[in-house]
Amino acid sequence: MIFLGILGSGSGSNMQAIMDAIASEQLNARIAIVLSDNPDAYILERAAQNGIPTRIIDCGDYRTRFPEEAQRETARQLKEAGVELVCLAGFMRLVKAPLLEAFPSRILNIHPSLLPAYPGMMAWEQAVTDGATESGCTVHLVDEGMDTGPILAQARVPVLPDDTAATLHQRIQVEEHRLYPETIANHAATLEPQLPPEGGR
């Protein structure tokens, strides 16, 4: 079993998919803690309803930056909870050195496009506006860039002639909810076990 930490900023639908995969024994994992930079994010309520500890990430007055002090504190809380693999689930801030160094090759993200196409925000809207015929989702390791880390898995979704940004996003999410837990399981199988924190879990 691998202990997961989830970072999210929104509704937490991908976290729900992870919880569902754990419940159905498709993913041998436990979510140890959920952290959000948005105190009103529904992901926190989802976690609380399932008895999962939650914490707020204090980014001060920064709307988009992830300050180093906040990253160090996030890393500390993840380590304290016994987290071995960090999963970003709709987390809207760029992760940098303090957190990356604490969890090398152990931070995953899911992005709603076939990277390297359409990195950043509202990728499904970019695809429709651009007249793309294909979109999808990508699970990748997180590095210091915006959606630039090594790709682990992708799923393709056609862009239909009558698609709106909303309908395309809905279909991409179906694939996200399948692909993310599957890729977490595959990546977890490649990782060396970590020693538990002092005092155990």
Disulfide bonds with the S-S distance in Angstrom:
none
